[in-house]
């Protein structure tokens, strides 16, 4: 086996080449008879797609998309759940050199509209059931329904966009502003492949299931893209999470590798005492939230294997892993991870606390260079000299050279596996005529990881009532997303602020803990 660091350099040469082609790397070069996707439904019925079928169907759809005016470089959104249709659509877009903008079907119409406008989307591909969520009158995008799209028989030339061109634009929850678009260049496949092989350790004979929505970094990067890159098969469930259904899928389809959220593992723990005899899982993985020790101990006792903990961000993909509960994180090949002093951009000594950062000069697998159309937010991600990518997290430099995470510095709320930006929820609450101010924050929750909480200052003369609290919660569910609706909503006379007027979110959390 090649040295991992050399393998990363070799991948970067291939995936970063000026002639790199996404459709070739993710589909066409693989065994046509090998299974690419298994899509499972709530009744345990399934349909499969081979790499050969994926090549043919994506080529047919690419012709149809081209006939709708989609060309290289266009941002095209999808409102499709994980599975066969999303995979075909993604590869079809990449054949044209277009940029995939994946959106979750759980988003409300206003949240979808905001992302489409921010991305300057050229088109939206979605089934008819989601058409009511998409603005049409006067909108600059075309709505395309794949199974109702006529096309001619003119062949389509597969585009070779090169490694620096983006092939995905992923919107991720922001803290002090709207969701930020993360452009993912084709050379980012280097980092995704490194985690698939060296972090996750997925084998060709695994029945691999990485659960997650298409706009979730883990669901996108390691549920959709990295299996295609490796030529492996991926399982996708077209149904909401349910512990009993999860066990049925594991048994019926012989899943050997499960990667899902800590929230899902906690739900399984609360309902599962013994496993059906047909479940034989080789590995378990998790990312996105801290794992509780009792959850890992339950997994060891129930599945016979622990849960690998994986650390990363939408801007980087997974960059470090840890297979022992509470142990230090080890950086993946191609990533040089450090802890910097709290203020100065210099590494701390072993055992000292500081800011977790990546050395850009010695990290060939680091691909992020900035957000879409947001230079101010982009600049905050790097040290002034560009040497360090600043994760926004803090930790301690272990004597072995590994990192022990201390806490997250950012305020994104991860609830039941979903990333919720306070700004999104606050913006909806402020639409209500009786709301003067609103502040949203996360509160630890043993089942969800965190629950969404909101403190609301009412307009002069407005009265706090349970009915108003219910109305505000419903407003968020309808205007943004059900998973973002506050579980706790407090009416307060004022919000804690600094002398300059900046909101003190840490005071909000501290007050909730009392």
C-alpha positions in Angstrom: 0.0 0.0 0.0 1.3 3.5 -0.9 2.4 5.8 1.8 -0.7 7.8 2.8 1.0 11.2 2.4 2.3 10.2 -1.0 -1.1 8.9 -1.9 -2.7 12.2 -1.1 -0.1 14.0 -3.3 -0.9 11.6 -6.1 -4.7 12.1 -5.7 -4.1 15.9 -5.8 -2.2 15.6 -9.0 -5.1 13.7 -10.6 -8.0 15.5 -9.1 -6.4 18.9 -9.3 -5.3 18.5 -13.0 -6.5 21.2 -15.5 -8.2 18.3 -17.4 -9.9 16.7 -14.4 -13.5 15.7 -15.2 -16.0 15.1 -12.4 -18.2 12.7 -14.4 -15.2 10.5 -15.3 -13.8 10.5 -11.8 -17.1 9.8 -10.1 -18.8 7.5 -12.6 -17.4 6.6 -16.0 -14.0 5.1 -15.0 -15.7 2.4 -12.7 -16.9 -1.1 -13.5 -20.1 -0.7 -15.4 -21.6 -3.8 -13.7 -20.8 -2.7 -10.1 -23.6 -1.4 -8.0 -23.4 2.4 -7.3 -26.5 3.0 -5.3 -29.1 1.1 -3.4 -32.2 3.1 -2.5 -34.3 1.7 0.3 -37.8 2.8 1.1 -39.8 2.7 4.4 -41.5 -0.6 3.4 -38.0 -2.1 2.8 -38.5 -2.2 -1.0 -35.4 -1.2 -2.9 -34.0 -0.2 -6.2 -30.4 -0.4 -7.4 -28.3 1.5 -9.9 -25.1 0.2 -11.4 -22.3 2.5 -12.6 -23.2 1.6 -16.2 -26.8 2.6 -15.6 -25.7 5.7 -13.9 -23.6 6.6 -16.9 -26.4 6.1 -19.3 -29.1 7.8 -17.3 -27.0 10.8 -16.3 -26.0 11.3 -20.0 -29.7 11.3 -21.0 -30.6 13.8 -18.3 -27.6 15.9 -19.2 -28.9 16.3 -22.7 -32.3 17.4 -21.3 -30.7 19.8 -18.9 -28.6 21.2 -21.8 -31.8 21.7 -23.8 -33.1 23.8 -20.8 -30.1 26.0 -21.2 -27.9 24.6 -18.5 -24.2 25.1 -19.3 -20.8 24.8 -17.7 -20.4 27.0 -14.6 -24.2 27.4 -14.0 -25.4 26.9 -10.4 -28.2 24.4 -10.4 -30.1 23.5 -7.3 -31.7 20.2 -6.5 -34.6 19.6 -4.2 -34.4 15.8 -4.2 -34.0 13.3 -1.3 -30.9 11.0 -1.2 -30.9 8.0 -3.5 -31.0 7.1 -7.2 -32.6 10.3 -8.6 -30.3 12.7 -6.8 -27.2 10.7 -7.8 -28.3 10.6 -11.5 -29.0 14.4 -11.4 -25.7 15.2 -9.7 -23.7 13.3 -12.3 -25.7 14.8 -15.1 -24.9 18.3 -13.9 -21.2 17.4 -13.6 -21.2 16.1 -17.2 -22.2 19.6 -18.2 -19.6 21.2 -15.9 -22.5 22.7 -13.9 -22.3 23.3 -10.2 -24.6 21.2 -7.9 -26.4 23.3 -5.2 -28.0 20.6 -3.0 -31.0 21.7 -0.9 -32.9 19.7 1.8 -36.5 18.9 1.1 -37.2 19.7 4.8 -36.6 23.5 4.1 -39.6 25.8 3.9 -40.3 27.9 0.8 -38.7 31.1 2.1 -35.5 29.3 3.1 -35.3 27.7 -0.3 -35.9 31.1 -2.0 -33.1 32.7 0.0 -30.6 30.1 -0.9 -31.5 30.1 -4.6 -31.1 33.9 -4.8 -27.8 33.9 -2.9 -26.5 31.2 -5.2 -27.7 33.0 -8.3 -29.2 29.7 -9.4 -29.8 29.1 -13.1 -32.3 26.3 -12.5 -33.9 24.0 -9.9 -34.3 20.3 -10.5 -37.0 18.7 -8.4 -40.0 16.4 -8.6 -43.5 17.9 -8.9 -44.3 17.3 -5.2 -41.9 20.1 -4.2 -42.9 22.6 -6.9 -45.1 24.5 -4.5 -42.0 25.4 -2.4 -40.3 27.2 -5.3 -41.0 30.7 -6.4 -41.7 31.0 -10.1 -43.3 34.4 -10.8 -40.5 36.7 -11.9 -37.8 34.3 -10.6 -34.5 34.1 -12.6 -34.4 30.3 -12.4 -36.0 27.5 -14.4 -37.8 24.7 -12.6 -37.0 21.3 -14.2 -38.8 18.0 -13.5 -36.4 15.2 -14.5 -39.1 12.6 -15.4 -41.1 15.0 -17.5 -38.2 16.6 -19.4 -38.2 16.0 -23.2 -34.9 16.1 -25.0 -33.3 15.4 -28.4 -30.8 12.7 -29.2 -27.8 15.0 -29.8 -24.9 13.7 -27.8 -23.5 15.7 -24.9 -19.8 16.4 -24.5 -18.6 15.6 -21.0 -17.0 18.7 -19.6 -13.5 18.6 -18.1 -13.6 21.6 -15.9 -10.2 21.1 -14.1 -9.4 20.8 -10.5 -9.8 24.4 -9.4 -13.4 24.8 -10.8 -16.2 24.3 -8.3 -18.5 21.3 -8.8 -20.6 21.8 -5.6 -21.9 24.9 -3.8 -23.0 23.9 -0.3 -24.9 26.3 1.9 -24.1 26.0 5.5 -25.8 27.6 8.5 -24.3 31.0 9.6 -24.2 32.5 13.0 -24.3 36.3 12.5 -25.7 36.3 9.0 -27.5 34.3 6.4 -26.3 30.8 5.3 -22.9 30.9 3.6 -22.1 29.2 0.3 -19.1 27.0 0.4 -17.7 26.4 -3.2 -16.2 22.9 -3.4 -13.6 22.6 -6.1 -13.0 19.4 -7.9 -9.5 19.0 -6.2 -11.4 18.7 -2.9 -11.9 15.1 -3.9 -8.4 14.6 -2.5 -9.6 15.3 1.0 -12.8 13.3 0.6 -10.9 10.3 -0.7 -8.4 10.6 2.1 -11.2 10.4 4.7 -13.1 7.6 2.9 -9.9 5.4 2.8 -7.9 6.4 5.9 -10.5 7.9 8.2 -13.6 5.8 7.6 -11.7 2.9 6.3 -14.5 1.8 3.9 -13.7 -1.4 2.0 -15.0 -2.5 -1.4 -16.9 -5.3 0.1 -18.7 -3.2 2.7 -22.4 -2.5 2.6 -22.0 1.1 3.4 -24.7 3.4 4.7 -23.9 7.1 5.5 -27.1 8.7 6.6 -27.7 12.4 6.0 -29.6 15.0 4.0 -28.1 16.1 0.7 -27.3 19.6 2.2 -25.6 18.0 5.2 -21.8 18.0 4.8 -21.5 14.3 5.9 -24.5 13.2 3.8 -23.2 15.0 0.8 -19.4 14.4 1.1 -19.4 10.9 2.4 -22.9 9.6 1.6 -23.0 10.7 -2.0 -19.6 11.8 -3.3 -16.8 9.7 -1.7 -18.4 6.3 -2.4 -18.7 7.3 -6.1 -15.1 8.5 -6.1 -13.9 5.1 -4.7 -16.2 3.1 -7.0 -18.0 1.7 -4.0 -21.7 1.1 -3.4 -23.7 3.4 -1.1 -27.0 2.7 0.5 -29.6 5.5 0.9 -32.8 5.5 2.9 -35.7 7.4 1.4 -37.6 7.8 4.7 -37.3 9.8 7.9 -35.2 8.4 10.8 -36.9 5.8 12.9 -34.9 3.4 15.2 -36.9 0.3 14.3 -36.7 1.0 10.6 -32.9 1.6 11.0 -32.5 -1.9 12.6 -34.7 -3.4 9.8 -32.5 -1.9 7.2 -29.3 -3.0 8.9 -30.6 -6.6 9.0 -32.4 -6.8 5.6 -29.6 -5.4 3.6 -26.7 -6.7 5.5 -25.2 -3.3 6.3 -21.6 -3.7 7.5 -20.7 0.0 7.9 -23.1 2.6 9.5 -22.2 6.3 9.7 -24.8 8.5 11.3 -25.2 11.3 13.8 -24.8 11.0 17.6 -28.5 11.9 17.8 -29.4 8.7 15.8 -27.2 6.6 18.0 -28.8 8.0 21.2 -32.3 7.2 19.8 -31.1 3.7 18.9 -29.8 3.3 22.4 -33.0 4.3 24.0 -35.0 1.7 22.1 -32.6 -1.1 21.5 -31.6 -3.6 24.2 -30.5 -6.5 21.9 -29.9 -6.7 18.2 -31.6 -9.0 15.8 -29.3 -11.9 15.0 -29.0 -10.9 11.4 -27.2 -7.6 12.1 -23.4 -7.9 11.8 -21.9 -4.4 11.6 -18.1 -4.2 11.1 -17.7 -0.5 11.9 -19.7 2.5 13.2 -18.9 6.2 12.7 -20.2 9.5 13.8 -19.6 13.2 13.2 -21.1 16.6 13.8 -21.6 16.5 17.6 -19.8 15.2 20.6 -20.3 11.6 21.5 -21.4 10.7 25.0 -19.5 8.0 26.8 -22.7 6.0 27.6 -23.6 6.0 23.9 -20.2 4.5 23.0 -20.3 2.0 25.8 -23.8 0.9 24.6 -22.5 0.5 21.1 -19.6 -1.7 22.3 -22.0 -3.8 24.3 -24.6 -4.0 21.6 -22.8 -4.1 18.3 -19.5 -5.3 19.6 -17.7 -2.3 18.1 -17.2 1.2 19.2 -18.1 4.4 17.4 -15.4 6.2 15.5 -15.5 10.0 16.1 -14.7 12.2 13.1 -14.1 15.9 13.2 -14.5 18.4 10.4 -16.5 21.3 8.9 -18.4 22.1 5.8 -15.4 24.2 4.7 -12.9 21.3 5.0 -14.7 18.0 5.1 -13.5 15.6 7.9 -9.9 16.5 8.8 -9.2 14.4 11.9 -10.4 11.2 13.5 -10.5 9.5 16.9 -11.3 5.9 17.5 -11.1 6.0 21.3 -13.6 7.8 23.5 -12.3 11.1 24.8 -8.9 10.6 23.1 -7.1 13.1 21.0 -7.8 13.7 17.4 -5.3 12.6 14.8 -5.1 14.6 11.6 -5.8 12.8 8.3 -3.1 12.5 5.7 -2.7 15.8 3.9 -3.8 17.9 6.9 -1.3 19.6 9.3 -3.3 20.5 12.4 -2.1 22.8 15.1 -3.2 24.8 18.2 -2.4 28.5 18.1 -2.1 30.9 21.0 -5.4 32.6 22.0 -4.4 35.9 20.3 -1.2 35.5 18.4 -1.0 33.3 15.3 1.8 31.2 16.7 1.6 27.5 17.8 1.4 26.8 21.5 3.6 24.4 23.4 2.4 20.8 24.2 -0.3 20.8 26.8 -1.4 24.4 26.2 -4.8 25.6 25.3 -5.5 27.6 22.1 -7.3 27.9 18.8 -7.4 24.9 16.5 -6.0 25.8 13.0 -4.7 24.2 9.9 -1.4 25.1 8.3 -2.3 26.0 4.7 1.3 25.7 3.5 1.7 22.1 4.6 -1.8 20.8 4.1 -2.3 19.7 0.4 -5.8 18.2 1.3 -7.1 21.6 2.5 -9.2 23.1 -0.3 -11.3 25.9 1.1 -10.3 29.4 -0.1 -13.4 31.5 0.7 -17.2 31.7 0.7 -19.3 32.4 -2.3 -19.7 36.2 -2.8 -18.7 37.0 0.9 -15.2 38.3 1.1 -15.7 39.6 4.7 -16.7 36.2 6.1 -13.9 34.6 4.0 -11.2 36.8 5.5 -12.3 35.8 9.0 -11.5 32.2 8.3 -7.8 32.9 7.8 -4.9 34.6 9.6 -4.0 38.0 8.1 -1.0 36.4 6.4 -3.0 33.5 5.0 -0.8 31.0 6.8 -3.5 29.5 9.0 -7.1 28.3 8.3 -8.9 29.1 11.6 -11.5 26.5 12.4 -13.2 28.6 15.1 -12.7 25.8 17.6 -10.5 25.6 20.6 -8.4 22.7 22.0 -5.3 21.5 23.7 -2.1 20.4 21.9 -1.4 16.8 23.1 2.2 15.8 23.8 1.8 13.2 21.1 1.1 15.9 18.5 -2.6 15.2 18.5 -5.4 17.6 19.4 -7.9 17.4 22.2 -10.9 19.5 21.3 -12.2 21.7 24.2 -15.3 23.4 22.7 -16.7 25.0 19.6 -16.3 28.7 19.4 -19.1 29.2 16.9 -22.7 29.3 17.7 -24.2 27.0 15.1 -26.8 24.7 16.8 -26.6 21.1 15.8 -29.9 19.5 16.8 -30.9 16.0 15.8 -28.2 16.0 13.2 -29.3 19.3 11.6 -27.2 22.5 11.5 -29.3 25.5 12.5 -27.9 29.0 12.2 -29.3 31.4 14.8 -29.6 34.1 12.2 -32.1 32.1 10.1 -34.4 31.6 13.1 -34.0 35.1 14.4 -34.9 36.5 11.0 -38.2 34.6 10.9 -39.1 35.6 14.5 -38.5 39.3 13.6 -41.0 39.1 10.8 -43.8 38.9 13.5 -45.2 42.4 14.2 -45.2 41.9 17.9 -41.5 40.9 18.1 -38.9 43.7 18.7 -35.8 41.6 19.3 -34.9 37.9 19.2 -31.9 35.9 20.1 -31.6 32.2 19.3 -29.1 29.8 20.9 -28.6 26.1 21.6 -29.2 24.3 24.9 -27.7 20.9 25.6 -30.2 18.1 25.2 -29.5 14.4 26.0 -31.6 13.2 23.1 -31.0 15.8 20.4 -27.5 16.9 21.3 -28.9 20.4 21.5 -32.3 22.0 21.4 -33.2 25.3 19.8 -34.1 28.0 22.3 -35.1 31.6 21.7 -35.3 34.7 23.9 -37.8 37.2 22.6 -38.3 40.9 23.5 -41.8 42.0 22.5 -42.8 45.3 21.0 -44.2 47.9 23.3 -47.7 47.1 24.4 -47.6 43.4 23.4 -48.4 40.9 26.0 -46.6 37.5 26.4 -49.0 34.6 26.2 -48.7 30.9 25.5 -50.7 31.4 22.3 -48.1 33.9 21.1 -45.3 31.6 21.9 -47.0 28.8 19.9 -47.6 31.2 17.0 -43.9 32.2 16.9 -42.8 28.5 17.0 -45.2 27.7 14.2 -44.0 30.7 12.2 -40.4 29.3 12.3 -41.6 25.8 11.3 -43.6 27.2 8.3 -41.2 29.9 7.2 -37.9 28.1 7.7 -37.9 24.5 8.8 -39.7 22.3 11.4 -36.4 21.1 12.9 -35.4 24.7 13.6 -38.6 25.6 15.5 -37.6 26.6 19.1 -38.3 23.9 21.6 -38.1 26.6 24.3 -39.2 30.2 23.8 -38.8 32.8 26.6 -40.3 36.3 26.7 -37.7 38.6 28.3 -37.6 42.4 28.9 -34.2 42.8 27.2 -31.3 40.8 25.7 -27.8 40.8 27.3 -25.5 43.0 25.3 -22.0 44.5 25.5 -21.4 48.2 25.9 -21.1 48.4 22.2 -24.4 46.6 21.7 -23.1 43.2 20.7 -25.2 40.3 21.8 -23.7 38.1 24.5 -24.8 34.7 23.4 -22.8 33.0 26.2 -25.0 34.8 28.7 -28.1 33.3 27.0 -26.8 29.8 27.4 -25.6 30.4 31.0 -29.1 31.7 31.9 -30.7 28.6 30.3 -28.5 26.3 32.4 -29.6 27.9 35.7 
